[in-house]
Amino acid sequence: QVRLVESGGGLVQAGGSLRLACAASGSIFSVNTMGWFRQAPGKQRELVATITSGSNTNYADSVKGRVTISRDNTKNTVYLQMNSLKPEDTAVYYCRYIGLRFQSWGQGTQVTVSS
């Protein structure tokens, strides 16, 4: 069992920045991938970015260049630094953990970007 708690969401103007954090706890496997997904109203949940325990990263084309995913393994926390935010980035952002045995979702944090 891995519990994920997101924080850092909120309201920001277009062009602004936001930093999301996801704190993981529980039976965390040393080799894992963590990531951020988002779901806008009426749309499917989509991948934003992933990061492996070896710090290899992957980004969706829609956010590439504006978003940086990172992790602090000593704190079991993954971050999503978002810059140059656009109204299209408005969504509920979910943290994701996938290990060999367990996979988990966070509860989500709302990000709203005003134009």
Buried (B, 14 or more C-beta within 10 A) or exposed (E): EBBBBBBBBEEBEEEBEBBBBBBBEEEBEEEBBBBBBBBBEEEEBEBBBBBBBEEEBBBBEBBEEBBBBBBEEEEBBBBBBBBEBBEEBBBBBBBBBBBEEBEBBBEBBEBBBEE
